[in-house]
Amino acid sequence: MRKHVNLNEMELYDADVTRGKLLPVGYELRPQKMRPSVWVFEAGGHGTRHKQKEQEELYHVLSGRFEMVFDDESIELEPGSVVVVSPDEERQLHCLEDGKVFVVGAPNVKDDGVVLD
């Protein structure tokens, strides 16, 4: 079955665990093998410091500038940047300039994140 959504037509939700907002792509499309979402941040916002139990995560910066902080280093991300992070690697996304990040976790495992803060 094929489904589609337009991010510009989706309702933006507050995310309880981050200083950002969420466009619930996965909720709308209900894919079986992955968990897609779009996170929307204002400068100074950030995601949780976390790792995953099983999910590998792919981050694709759609707009803005971000810093992704790992245990032993950090990298700056700009539009077009794509990063893949293994499940066991600690990470935290910091927003340097208002922007959006498309994140896909696979496999599609509910409540897979382990918050470290």
All heavy atoms as an XYZ file, in Angstrom:
936
protein
N       0.836     -1.175      0.000
C       0.000      0.000      0.000
C       0.884      1.242      0.000
O       1.848      1.331      0.734
C      -0.900     -0.001      1.242
C      -1.767      1.221      1.317
S      -2.764      1.343      2.822
C      -3.763     -0.105      2.705
N       0.547      2.193     -0.817
C       1.320      3.431     -0.940
C       0.564      4.561     -0.258
O      -0.636      4.705     -0.427
C       1.503      3.755     -2.406
C       2.363      4.961     -2.661
C       2.572      5.226     -4.132
N       3.012      4.022     -4.819
C       2.631      3.697     -6.054
N       1.820      4.456     -6.728
N       3.085      2.602     -6.615
N       1.288      5.376      0.527
C       0.708      6.546      1.192
C       1.665      7.713      1.024
O       2.857      7.510      0.806
C       0.504      6.281      2.684
C      -0.471      5.182      2.992
C      -0.577      5.004      4.496
C      -1.502      3.868      4.851
N      -1.599      3.686      6.290
N       1.153      8.922      1.152
C       2.042     10.078      1.098
C       1.469     11.209      1.956
O       0.274     11.231      2.254
C       2.261     10.548     -0.340
C       1.114     11.332     -0.894
N      -0.012     10.746     -1.408
C       0.910     12.658     -0.982
C      -0.856     11.666     -1.808
N      -0.327     12.854     -1.546
N       2.362     12.091      2.370
C       1.977     13.291      3.113
C       2.813     14.451      2.592
O       3.862     14.255      1.993
C       2.198     13.162      4.645
C       1.315     12.099      5.240
C       3.640     12.924      4.986
N       2.330     15.661      2.837
C       3.075     16.868      2.526
C       3.414     17.538      3.853
O       2.509     17.880      4.625
C       2.225     17.802      1.648
C       2.990     19.029      1.229
O       3.730     19.628      2.004
N       2.796     19.423     -0.018
N       4.698     17.706      4.156
C       5.112     18.287      5.434
C       4.502     19.665      5.651
O       4.198     20.047      6.779
C       6.635     18.393      5.509
C       7.417     17.081      5.491
C       8.907     17.366      5.546
C       6.987     16.173      6.622
N       4.313     20.420      4.587
C       3.750     21.763      4.698
C       2.280     21.769      5.102
O       1.750     22.793      5.499
C       3.925     22.528      3.380
C       5.381     22.721      3.028
O       6.203     22.973      3.899
N       5.706     22.569      1.772
N       1.631     20.620      5.013
C       0.219     20.516      5.370
C      -0.012     19.803      6.692
O      -1.138     19.633      7.125
C      -0.539     19.800      4.245
C      -0.506     20.570      2.941
C      -1.064     19.780      1.769
O      -1.473     18.618      1.949
O      -1.089     20.349      0.658
N       1.063     19.361      7.343
C       0.928     18.620      8.603
C       0.875     19.559      9.795
O       1.484     20.633      9.789
C       2.104     17.651      8.770
C       2.115     16.530      7.756
S       3.462     15.378      8.051
C       2.894     14.624      9.566
N       0.173     19.118     10.840
C       0.110     19.870     12.089
C       1.377     19.627     12.899
O       1.855     18.504     13.009
C      -1.115     19.434     12.896
C      -1.328     20.244     14.145
C      -2.621     19.878     14.864
O      -3.475     19.223     14.269
O      -2.730     20.251     16.043
N       1.917     20.682     13.463
C       3.138     20.624     14.255
C       2.769     20.377     15.716
O       1.921     21.064     16.268
C       3.881     21.957     14.111
C       5.310     22.064     14.571
C       6.204     21.083     13.827
C       5.810     23.484     14.339
N       3.398     19.379     16.350
C       3.106     19.011     17.736
C       4.279     19.333     18.643
O       5.433     19.180     18.250
C       2.815     17.507     17.837
C       1.511     17.110     17.206
C       1.445     16.765     15.868
C       0.345     17.103     17.954
C       0.248     16.402     15.275
C      -0.862     16.746     17.384
C      -0.905     16.394     16.042
O      -2.098     16.049     15.465
N       3.975     19.736     19.877
C       5.021     19.898     20.881
C       5.545     18.526     21.250
O       4.781     17.577     21.393
C       4.475     20.576     22.147
C       4.267     22.062     21.963
O       5.075     22.686     21.256
O       3.288     22.591     22.511
N       6.851     18.416     21.405
C       7.471     17.164     21.826
C       7.794     17.279     23.308
O       8.545     18.153     23.714
C       8.725     16.897     21.014
N       7.220     16.424     24.115
C       7.364     16.496     25.560
C       8.799     16.317     26.040
O       9.186     16.879     27.046
C       6.494     15.440     26.242
C       5.017     15.702     26.041
O       4.637     16.858     25.809
O       4.243     14.735     26.119
N       9.587     15.530     25.325
C      10.918     15.187     25.825
C      12.039     16.008     25.220
O      13.192     15.804     25.554
C      11.218     13.681     25.611
C      10.274     12.833     26.418
C      11.168     13.332     24.137
N      11.715     16.933     24.316
C      12.765     17.740     23.701
C      12.376     19.199     23.723
O      11.252     19.551     24.027
C      13.001     17.351     22.227
O      11.856     17.736     21.469
C      13.264     15.876     22.061
N      13.302     20.039     23.372
C      13.009     21.458     23.164
C      12.812     21.683     21.679
O      13.496     22.465     21.051
C      14.150     22.308     23.704
C      14.226     22.250     25.205
C      15.178     23.281     25.727
N      15.196     23.195     27.170
C      16.191     23.621     27.902
N      17.246     24.165     27.339
N      16.141     23.525     29.215
N      11.887     20.932     21.125
C      11.579     21.026     19.713
C      10.139     20.634     19.474
O       9.390     20.358     20.411
N       9.755     20.629     18.223
C       8.409     20.238     17.828
C       8.521     19.101     16.823
O       9.583     18.867     16.259
C       7.657     21.427     17.251
C       7.455     22.535     18.285
C       6.565     23.635     17.759
C       6.403     24.739     18.767
N       5.488     24.460     19.823
N       7.421     18.422     16.587
C       7.433     17.210     15.787
C       6.386     17.258     14.691
O       5.231     17.620     14.951
C       7.176     16.011     16.698
C       7.050     14.646     16.051
C       8.389     14.202     15.473
C       6.569     13.634     17.084
N       6.787     16.889     13.482
C       5.856     16.594     12.405
C       5.782     15.067     12.354
O       6.763     14.409     11.991
C       6.354     17.159     11.066
C       6.356     18.679     10.960
C       7.121     19.123      9.710
C       4.937     19.212     10.930
N       4.663     14.462     12.769
C       4.578     13.009     12.959
C       4.390     12.232     11.657
O       3.350     11.629     11.411
C       3.381     12.868     13.889
C       2.491     14.018     13.507
C       3.422     15.143     13.157
N       5.415     12.204     10.846
C       5.368     11.511      9.559
C       5.019     10.037      9.741
O       4.176      9.493      9.033
C       6.711     11.672      8.808
C       6.723     10.877      7.522
C       7.003     13.137      8.554
N       5.670      9.379     10.683
C       5.426      7.958     10.914
C       4.004      7.669     11.339
O       3.401      6.678     10.921
N       3.430      8.528     12.161
C       2.052      8.344     12.601
C       1.102      8.448     11.413
O       0.141      7.692     11.309
C       1.693      9.379     13.664
C       0.290      9.221     14.185
C      -0.014      8.253     15.129
C      -0.738     10.042     13.714
C      -1.306      8.091     15.598
C      -2.030      9.893     14.176
C      -2.315      8.915     15.116
O      -3.596      8.757     15.567
N       1.379      9.386     10.519
C       0.522      9.578      9.350
C       0.654      8.437      8.342
O      -0.330      7.975      7.789
C       0.846     10.906      8.661
C       0.504     12.121      9.480
C      -0.994     12.323      9.658
O      -1.762     12.010      8.740
O      -1.384     12.795     10.748
N       1.875      7.986      8.096
C       2.113      6.988      7.048
C       2.079      5.542      7.537
O       1.862      4.637      6.749
C       3.461      7.261      6.371
C       3.574      8.604      5.649
C       4.974      8.775      5.080
C       2.525      8.724      4.558
N       2.353      5.326      8.819
C       2.339      3.986      9.419
C       3.205      2.951      8.683
O       2.744      1.863      8.358
C       0.904      3.460      9.510
C      -0.068      4.386     10.162
C      -0.136      4.174     11.608
N      -1.181      5.063     12.149
C      -1.377      5.230     13.412
N      -0.653      4.584     14.273
N      -2.299      6.042     13.841
N       4.489      3.264      8.430
C       5.347      2.262      7.782
C       5.600      1.085      8.715
O       5.557      1.222      9.938
C       6.632      3.027      7.491
C       6.658      4.116      8.499
C       5.220      4.478      8.764
N       5.876     -0.051      8.136
C       6.076     -1.277      8.911
C       7.509     -1.465      9.404
O       7.724     -2.023     10.467
C       5.680     -2.492      8.056
C       4.222     -2.481      7.652
C       3.291     -2.543      8.851
O       3.429     -3.424      9.692
N       2.361     -1.612      8.939
N       8.502     -1.009      8.656
C       9.885     -1.361      8.967
C      10.765     -0.196      9.385
O      11.952     -0.377      9.604
C      10.507     -2.065      7.763
C       9.735     -3.328      7.408
C      10.487     -4.195      6.474
C       9.644     -5.361      6.053
N       9.935     -6.581      6.697
N      10.202      1.018      9.464
C      10.997      2.178      9.861
C      10.129      3.163     10.627
O       8.913      3.081     10.585
C      11.613      2.847      8.638
C      10.598      3.397      7.682
S      11.405      4.148      6.282
C      10.427      3.464      4.980
N      10.768      4.100     11.344
C      10.065      5.127     12.121
C      10.537      6.505     11.676
O      11.483      7.049     12.231
C      10.313      4.935     13.614
C       9.677      3.667     14.171
C       9.906      3.514     15.650
N       9.234      4.515     16.444
C       7.977      4.437     16.883
N       7.241      3.407     16.568
N       7.463      5.394     17.622
N       9.872      7.094     10.677
C      10.268      8.416     10.216
C       9.593      9.540     10.999
O       8.465      9.399     11.471
C       9.794      8.432      8.758
C       8.582      7.564      8.775
C       8.859      6.495      9.811
N      10.300     10.638     11.142
C       9.726     11.833     11.761
C      10.529     13.043     11.300
O      11.637     12.909     10.804
C       9.739     11.734     13.288
O      11.042     11.505     13.761
N       9.940     14.212     11.459
C      10.649     15.457     11.178
C      10.616     16.272     12.464
O       9.541     16.540     13.010
C      10.017     16.249     10.012
C      10.692     17.601      9.869
C      10.129     15.454      8.721
N      11.793     16.622     12.951
C      11.921     17.437     14.155
C      12.172     18.875     13.746
O      12.985     19.143     12.854
C      13.067     16.920     15.019
C      12.734     15.601     15.623
C      13.041     14.363     15.120
C      11.993     15.374     16.812
N      12.538     13.384     15.943
C      11.889     13.975     16.991
C      11.409     16.217     17.757
C      11.228     13.411     18.072
C      10.750     15.649     18.836
C      10.665     14.258     18.984
N      11.472     19.795     14.398
C      11.561     21.218     14.092
C      12.067     21.936     15.341
O      11.475     21.801     16.418
C      10.188     21.780     13.671
C      10.281     23.260     13.358
C       9.633     20.995     12.478
N      13.171     22.664     15.199
C      13.794     23.327     16.333
C      14.006     24.809     16.059
O      14.279     25.202     14.923
C      15.172     22.730     16.631
C      15.155     21.326     17.147
C      15.312     20.262     16.285
C      14.988     21.079     18.496
C      15.307     18.958     16.763
C      14.988     19.786     18.988
C      15.139     18.721     18.123
N      13.943     25.597     17.114
C      14.396     26.979     17.071
C      15.832     26.994     17.577
O      16.244     26.093     18.324
C      13.525     27.856     17.968
C      12.105     27.998     17.465
C      11.251     28.876     18.362
O      11.749     29.396     19.392
O      10.063     29.036     18.034
N      16.593     28.002     17.183
C      17.973     28.122     17.650
C      18.011     28.023     19.175
O      17.192     28.626     19.863
C      18.573     29.443     17.193
N      18.931     27.226     19.698
C      19.049     27.016     21.133
C      18.311     25.776     21.612
O      18.538     25.295     22.707
N      17.425     25.245     20.782
C      16.702     24.024     21.140
C      17.595     22.800     20.974
O      18.657     22.858     20.346
N      17.166     21.700     21.554
C      17.951     20.467     21.426
C      17.085     19.248     21.676
O      16.044     19.323     22.317
C      19.149     20.481     22.378
C      18.757     20.602     23.820
N      18.328     19.536     24.567
C      18.714     21.675     24.633
C      18.042     19.952     25.796
N      18.269     21.253     25.856
N      17.550     18.139     21.163
C      16.930     16.853     21.455
C      17.491     16.308     22.750
O      18.358     16.924     23.382
N      17.014     15.151     23.140
C      17.532     14.513     24.349
C      18.877     13.854     24.049
O      19.154     13.472     22.911
C      16.572     13.422     24.864
O      16.386     12.442     23.840
C      15.244     14.004     25.276
N      19.704     13.734     25.074
C      20.911     12.909     24.957
C      20.413     11.482     25.124
O      19.781     11.147     26.128
C      21.935     13.272     26.039
C      23.278     12.583     25.837
C      24.325     13.150     26.783
N      24.054     12.816     28.150
C      24.501     11.702     28.771
N      25.241     10.831     28.109
N      24.203     11.473     30.027
N      20.646     10.663     24.112
C      20.058      9.327     24.137
C      20.865      8.346     23.291
O      21.793      8.719     22.590
C      18.615      9.369     23.611
C      18.514      9.568     22.137
N      18.778     10.772     21.515
C      18.193      8.700     21.146
C      18.610     10.636     20.218
N      18.263      9.394     19.955
N      20.485      7.108     23.392
C      20.924      6.046     22.492
C      19.697      5.187     22.228
O      18.621      5.471     22.757
C      22.088      5.243     23.084
C      21.769      4.526     24.383
C      23.003      3.827     24.910
C      22.683      3.097     26.207
N      23.841      2.365     26.710
N      19.823      4.178     21.425
C      18.690      3.308     21.102
C      18.999      1.890     21.570
O      20.164      1.520     21.729
C      18.434      3.301     19.590
C      18.167      4.645     18.965
C      16.872      5.274     19.433
O      16.850      6.424     19.825
N      15.782      4.535     19.416
N      17.966      1.104     21.758
C      18.159     -0.309     22.076
C      18.458     -1.107     20.806
O      19.362     -1.930     20.782
C      16.926     -0.874     22.763
C      16.650     -0.266     24.120
C      15.338     -0.768     24.675
C      14.939      0.032     25.901
N      13.545     -0.212     26.268
N      17.683     -0.858     19.740
C      17.833     -1.612     18.494
C      17.956     -0.748     17.251
O      18.566     -1.166     16.271
C      16.617     -2.526     18.284
C      16.436     -3.593     19.329
C      15.210     -4.443     19.047
O      15.073     -4.932     17.917
O      14.381     -4.593     19.963
N      17.374      0.431     17.269
C      17.272      1.222     16.050
C      18.567      1.912     15.638
O      19.197      2.591     16.443
C      16.216      2.321     16.207
C      14.824      1.846     16.146
C      13.843      3.008     16.227
O      14.207      4.133     16.573
N      12.601      2.735     15.906
N      18.922      1.734     14.389
C      19.917      2.572     13.751
C      19.154      3.822     13.323
O      18.000      3.726     12.908
C      20.473      1.832     12.539
C      21.542      2.540     11.793
C      22.108      1.656     10.684
O      21.332      1.203      9.826
O      23.317      1.429     10.689
N      19.766      5.003     13.448
C      19.064      6.228     13.072
C      19.810      6.963     11.969
O      21.029      7.075     12.003
C      18.892      7.158     14.269
C      17.873      6.671     15.260
C      17.632      7.650     16.385
O      18.587      8.331     16.834
O      16.484      7.731     16.834
N      19.022      7.496     11.025
C      19.539      8.337      9.956
C      18.972      9.730     10.165
O      17.774      9.888     10.367
C      19.090      7.795      8.593
C      19.553      8.607      7.386
C      19.906      7.666      6.250
C      18.504      9.600      6.944
N      19.848     10.729     10.168
C      19.469     12.134     10.322
C      19.791     12.858      9.017
O      20.932     12.785      8.542
C      20.270     12.794     11.451
C      20.006     12.239     12.822
C      20.568     11.035     13.229
C      19.212     12.931     13.725
C      20.340     10.534     14.506
C      18.984     12.440     15.005
C      19.543     11.235     15.377
O      19.311     10.741     16.642
N      18.819     13.581      8.463
C      19.033     14.370      7.246
C      18.564     15.795      7.540
O      17.381     16.019      7.789
C      18.236     13.781      6.081
C      18.333     14.580      4.825
N      17.405     14.492      3.834
C      19.243     15.497      4.388
C      17.722     15.305      2.848
N      18.834     15.931      3.171
N      19.486     16.739      7.526
C      19.152     18.131      7.817
C      18.471     18.737      6.587
O      19.048     18.788      5.502
C      20.403     18.943      8.207
C      20.056     20.410      8.410
C      21.025     18.368      9.476
N      17.222     19.183      6.790
C      16.450     19.806      5.717
C      16.694     21.310      5.649
O      16.714     21.892      4.566
C      14.961     19.533      5.916
C      14.547     18.058      5.978
C      13.073     17.936      6.305
C      14.891     17.359      4.681
N      16.843     21.939      6.818
C      17.095     23.376      6.880
C      17.761     23.705      8.210
O      17.723     22.916      9.151
C      15.789     24.169      6.721
O      14.908     23.902      7.794
N      18.362     24.883      8.294
C      19.009     25.313      9.535
C      20.404     24.741      9.689
O      20.962     24.135      8.777
N      20.956     24.929     10.893
C      22.279     24.395     11.239
C      22.189     23.723     12.586
O      21.527     24.225     13.501
C      23.326     25.517     11.288
C      23.764     26.006      9.937
C      24.901     27.034      9.981
N      25.824     26.860     11.080
C      25.933     27.705     12.130
N      25.181     28.762     12.239
N      26.807     27.478     13.075
N      22.886     22.614     12.730
C      22.847     21.814     13.944
C      24.245     21.343     14.307
O      25.133     21.279     13.462
C      21.951     20.582     13.740
C      20.512     20.919     13.522
C      20.040     21.253     12.267
C      19.622     20.923     14.584
C      18.712     21.584     12.058
C      18.289     21.244     14.392
C      17.834     21.576     13.122
N      24.402     20.989     15.569
C      25.596     20.303     16.036
C      25.119     18.989     16.625
O      24.196     18.968     17.452
C      26.323     21.123     17.101
C      27.544     20.416     17.652
C      28.220     21.189     18.769
O      27.515     21.889     19.521
O      29.439     21.065     18.906
N      25.742     17.886     16.200
C      25.434     16.590     16.788
C      26.598     16.229     17.689
O      27.746     16.155     17.242
C      25.210     15.519     15.732
C      24.826     14.182     16.357
S      24.187     13.004     15.167
C      22.502     13.566     15.058
N      26.281     16.054     18.975
C      27.302     15.776     19.982
C      27.259     14.298     20.327
O      26.204     13.745     20.661
C      27.065     16.632     21.248
C      28.102     16.316     22.307
C      27.069     18.112     20.896
N      28.427     13.669     20.227
C      28.595     12.266     20.595
C      29.418     12.214     21.868
O      29.827     13.240     22.389
C      29.311     11.508     19.464
C      28.584     11.560     18.150
C      28.923     12.517     17.204
C      27.571     10.682     17.866
C      28.260     12.589     15.996
C      26.892     10.734     16.664
C      27.237     11.689     15.727
N      29.687     11.036     22.341
C      30.484     10.857     23.552
C      31.879     11.457     23.413
O      32.385     12.094     24.323
C      30.597      9.361     23.859
C      30.448      9.062     25.328
O      30.055      9.956     26.092
O      30.731      7.916     25.714
N      32.501     11.265     22.247
C      33.902     11.640     22.085
C      34.167     12.730     21.054
O      35.314     13.092     20.818
C      34.723     10.398     21.731
C      34.213      9.712     20.468
O      33.121     10.072     19.973
O      34.909      8.806     19.969
N      33.117     13.255     20.394
C      33.305     14.307     19.391
C      31.972     14.960     19.070
O      30.918     14.514     19.516
C      33.931     13.748     18.105
C      32.981     12.868     17.313
C      33.529     12.476     15.952
O      34.005     13.356     15.214
O      33.464     11.294     15.633
N      32.045     16.017     18.272
C      30.826     16.636     17.764
C      31.061     17.012     16.307
O      32.201     17.217     15.886
C      30.434     17.854     18.592
O      31.396     18.866     18.465
N      29.964     17.068     15.545
C      30.055     17.462     14.146
C      28.984     18.505     13.864
O      27.907     18.484     14.460
C      29.919     16.268     13.185
C      28.618     15.492     13.433
C      31.105     15.345     13.275
C      28.363     14.374     12.427
N      29.306     19.442     12.977
C      28.338     20.457     12.593
C      27.617     19.982     11.340
O      28.232     19.421     10.428
C      29.021     21.802     12.355
C      28.020     22.928     12.274
C      28.629     24.306     12.410
O      29.477     24.489     13.309
O      28.241     25.180     11.620
N      26.299     20.203     11.325
C      25.451     19.750     10.224
C      24.725     20.932      9.612
O      24.257     21.816     10.330
C      24.435     18.723     10.723
C      25.001     17.522     11.481
C      23.888     16.707     12.111
C      25.835     16.659     10.551
N      24.623     20.937      8.293
C      23.926     21.999      7.571
C      22.972     21.332      6.577
O      22.997     20.104      6.432
C      24.944     22.877      6.856
C      25.818     22.121      5.891
C      26.946     22.962      5.318
O      27.360     23.948      5.945
O      27.407     22.631      4.221
N      22.129     22.113      5.901
C      21.194     21.505      4.951
C      21.907     20.581      3.959
O      22.947     20.931      3.406
C      20.572     22.714      4.246
C      20.628     23.793      5.271
C      21.938     23.567      5.975
N      21.367     19.397      3.814
C      21.965     18.389      2.947
C      22.824     17.387      3.691
O      23.121     16.315      3.168
N      23.235     17.699      4.926
C      24.042     16.763      5.715
C      23.206     15.547      6.086
O      22.036     15.671      6.448
C      24.536     17.421      7.004
O      25.410     18.478      6.748
N      23.840     14.366      6.007
C      23.192     13.108      6.378
C      24.152     12.348      7.284
O      25.326     12.207      6.967
C      22.850     12.256      5.139
C      22.184     10.949      5.550
C      21.958     13.029      4.177
N      23.634     11.863      8.412
C      24.435     11.108      9.380
C      23.682      9.839      9.739
O      22.466      9.875      9.962
C      24.660     11.924     10.678
C      25.461     11.119     11.684
C      25.334     13.238     10.385
N      24.396      8.718      9.817
C      23.822      7.469     10.309
C      24.508      7.149     11.625
O      25.739      7.202     11.720
C      24.017      6.311      9.304
C      23.569      4.991      9.903
C      23.248      6.589      8.025
N      23.702      6.822     12.653
C      24.235      6.561     13.988
C      23.794      5.166     14.431
O      22.607      4.823     14.342
C      23.737      7.626     14.995
C      24.363      7.397     16.356
C      24.040      9.030     14.492
N      24.747      4.373     14.927
C      24.429      3.028     15.408
C      23.606      3.114     16.690
O      23.659      4.118     17.404
C      25.710      2.228     15.646
O      26.458      2.809     16.685
N      22.843      2.077     16.995
C      21.944      2.116     18.157
C      22.634      2.439     19.476
O      22.121      3.211     20.277
C      21.348      0.710     18.209
C      21.503      0.166     16.849
C      22.740      0.812     16.280
N      23.819      1.883     19.709
C      24.472      2.005     21.010
C      25.292      3.286     21.188
O      25.849      3.523     22.251
C      25.358      0.787     21.267
C      26.427      0.601     20.194
O      26.250      1.135     19.080
O      27.411     -0.089     20.464
N      25.354      4.127     20.173
C      26.154      5.352     20.265
C      25.326      6.490     20.857
O      24.255      6.823     20.362
C      26.669      5.748     18.881
C      27.696      6.837     18.934
C      28.437      7.011     17.617
O      27.995      6.499     16.586
O      29.481      7.681     17.651
N      25.829      7.084     21.941
C      25.144      8.221     22.560
C      25.211      9.413     21.633
O      26.249      9.661     21.015
C      25.804      8.569     23.892
C      25.665      7.498     24.938
C      26.334      7.859     26.254
O      26.700      9.038     26.455
O      26.503      6.945     27.080
N      24.070     10.158     21.555
C      24.032     11.324     20.691
C      23.048     12.341     21.217
O      22.114     12.003     21.929
C      23.693     10.938     19.251
C      22.232     10.752     18.882
C      21.460      9.507     19.145
N      22.046      8.236     19.143
C      21.697      7.232     18.389
N      20.745      7.362     17.519
N      22.236      6.062     18.509
N      23.280     13.610     20.839
C      22.350     14.694     21.158
C      22.467     15.740     20.062
O      23.563     16.134     19.678
C      22.637     15.319     22.517
C      21.604     16.367     22.903
C      21.802     16.878     24.324
O      22.903     16.887     24.855
N      20.714     17.312     24.925
N      21.324     16.175     19.580
C      21.254     17.164     18.519
C      20.986     18.531     19.124
O      20.065     18.692     19.929
C      20.124     16.775     17.563
C      20.077     17.445     16.213
C      21.331     17.119     15.404
C      18.835     16.986     15.454
N      21.827     19.524     18.784
C      21.677     20.900     19.250
C      21.413     21.784     18.040
O      22.143     21.713     17.049
C      22.958     21.383     19.946
C      23.263     20.658     21.208
N      22.845     21.109     22.435
C      23.932     19.504     21.428
C      23.250     20.260     23.365
N      23.919     19.277     22.773
N      20.409     22.638     18.138
C      20.058     23.533     17.036
C      20.819     24.853     17.152
O      20.697     25.563     18.149
C      18.551     23.786     17.025
S      18.031     24.817     15.655
N      21.599     25.179     16.138
C      22.378     26.418     16.110
C      21.628     27.530     15.379
O      21.843     28.707     15.640
C      23.726     26.173     15.425
C      24.577     25.046     16.020
C      25.818     24.827     15.166
C      24.936     25.348     17.459
N      20.778     27.139     14.439
C      20.008     28.081     13.615
C      18.682     27.390     13.287
O      18.685     26.228     12.877
C      20.814     28.340     12.336
C      20.231     29.291     11.356
C      21.168     29.410     10.156
O      22.230     30.052     10.287
O      20.835     28.843      9.098
N      17.542     28.054     13.492
C      16.221     27.452     13.272
C      16.257     26.474     12.103
O      16.794     26.802     11.037
C      15.176     28.518     12.945
C      14.892     29.479     14.092
O      15.530     29.359     15.155
O      14.021     30.344     13.917
N      15.678     25.282     12.311
C      15.716     24.314     11.227
C      14.900     23.068     11.469
O      14.267     22.896     12.522
N      14.941     22.178     10.458
C      14.210     20.914     10.466
C      15.170     19.778     10.150
O      16.053     19.919      9.302
C      13.115     20.906      9.396
C      12.013     21.905      9.615
C      11.006     21.824      8.479
C       9.933     22.893      8.663
N       9.022     22.935      7.513
N      14.949     18.640     10.829
C      15.754     17.449     10.604
C      14.819     16.266     10.393
O      13.934     16.009     11.211
C      16.685     17.148     11.804
C      17.505     15.897     11.550
C      17.585     18.327     12.099
N      15.015     15.564      9.290
C      14.267     14.343      8.994
C      15.040     13.191      9.630
O      16.231     13.022      9.377
C      14.166     14.166      7.482
C      13.447     12.936      7.041
C      12.126     12.706      7.390
C      14.079     12.002      6.235
C      11.451     11.580      6.968
C      13.416     10.865      5.802
C      12.103     10.655      6.164
N      14.372     12.424     10.499
C      15.022     11.326     11.216
C      14.268     10.038     10.917
O      13.041      9.993     11.001
C      15.022     11.567     12.748
C      15.733     10.430     13.473
C      15.670     12.901     13.075
N      15.023      8.987     10.568
C      14.425      7.676     10.318
C      15.136      6.665     11.195
O      16.366      6.553     11.160
C      14.570      7.249      8.843
C      13.977      5.860      8.634
C      13.914      8.259      7.930
N      14.364      5.946     12.003
C      14.897      4.856     12.814
C      14.436      3.532     12.237
O      13.298      3.402     11.795
N      15.322      2.553     12.218
C      14.958      1.222     11.736
C      15.752      0.193     12.529
O      16.915      0.427     12.830
C      15.241      1.089     10.244
N      15.102     -0.907     12.909
C      13.741     -1.316     12.587
C      12.711     -0.481     13.354
O      13.055      0.272     14.268
C      13.686     -2.779     13.020
C      14.682     -2.873     14.137
C      15.772     -1.884     13.769
N      11.456     -0.621     12.991
C      10.351      0.112     13.597
C      10.023     -0.506     14.959
O       9.210     -1.395     15.076
C       9.134      0.060     12.679
C       8.004      0.946     13.172
O       8.060      1.481     14.272
N       6.990      1.089     12.362
N      10.706     -0.002     15.992
C      10.543     -0.526     17.342
C      10.008      0.610     18.220
O      10.649      1.655     18.368
C      11.888     -1.023     17.922
C      11.705     -1.546     19.334
C      12.493     -2.088     17.022
N       8.835      0.414     18.810
C       8.232      1.443     19.665
C       9.015      1.582     20.975
O       9.489      0.586     21.528
C       6.780      1.064     19.959
C       6.042      2.141     20.725
C       4.592      1.787     20.921
C       3.905      2.895     21.690
N       2.497      2.621     21.900
N       9.137      2.823     21.454
C       9.795      3.127     22.731
C      11.212      2.530     22.810
O      11.608      1.986     23.826
C       8.941      2.625     23.907
C       7.590      3.283     23.954
O       7.500      4.477     23.591
O       6.607      2.623     24.350
N      11.962      2.682     21.740
C      13.303      2.096     21.651
C      14.386      3.003     22.247
O      15.466      2.557     22.563
C      13.618      1.810     20.169
C      14.886      0.995     19.991
O      14.957     -0.108     20.562
O      15.789      1.477     19.297
N      14.083      4.298     22.406
C      15.097      5.230     22.888
C      15.395      5.084     24.362
O      14.510      4.805     25.176
N      16.650      5.273     24.720
C      17.107      5.257     26.104
C      17.613      6.669     26.405
O      18.682      7.056     25.928
C      18.222      4.226     26.336
C      18.720      4.274     27.775
C      17.758      2.829     25.946
N      16.832      7.464     27.159
C      17.213      8.834     27.476
C      18.275      8.816     28.567
O      18.145      8.138     29.578
C      15.978      9.650     27.933
C      16.373     11.046     28.350
C      14.938      9.710     26.802
N      19.339      9.587     28.358
C      20.483      9.567     29.267
C      20.586     10.804     30.139
O      21.459     10.876     30.981
C      21.770      9.385     28.441
C      21.793      8.108     27.596
C      22.944      8.148     26.618
C      21.855      6.891     28.482
N      19.762     11.792     29.930
C      19.812     13.016     30.752
C      18.987     12.870     32.003
O      18.005     12.275     32.090
C      19.313     14.217     29.962
C      20.328     14.660     28.920
O      21.511     14.444     29.121
O      19.895     15.240     27.925
